[in-house]
Amino acid sequence: MAYTALYRKFRPLTFSEIVGQEHITRTLKNQIIAERVGHAYLFNGGRGTGKTSAAKVLARAINCLNPQNGEPCNECEICKGAINRFSYRYC
């Protein structure tokens, strides 16, 4: 049986599913709630720290038609399109 990296099996769909980066996810959610999103973000860190996951959740949350407390709804047309496009869950 071939090894499959965890990020290939599971990718968080909301900020609350991102583990170990609560200080970052709280900040990003607060910016979305306050509608004070910056024009660019730099995600930096070691391998496996959740940079790509956080960036994808942030992109969906910013573009979501019905954000709920700073989280993407994952039900609107935009969220579903992004989830299907990148096949997030259980590849």
HUHU-V38752 format. One record per pair of residues at least 24 apart in sequence whose C-alpha atoms are under 7 Angstrom apart, sorted by sequence separation. I is the first residue (numbers start at 0). J is the second residue. D is the distance in Angstrom with one decimal. If there is no record, write none. Layout:
I;J;D
I;J;D
This chain:
31;61;6.7
32;68;6.5
32;69;5.2
31;69;5.4
29;69;6.7
11;52;6.3
28;69;4.6
10;52;6.4
14;56;6.6
28;70;6.8
13;56;5.9
12;56;6.2
14;70;6.5
13;70;6.1
13;71;6.6
10;87;5.6
10;88;5.9
9;88;5.4
8;88;6.6
9;89;5.6
8;89;4.7
8;90;5.7
7;90;6.3
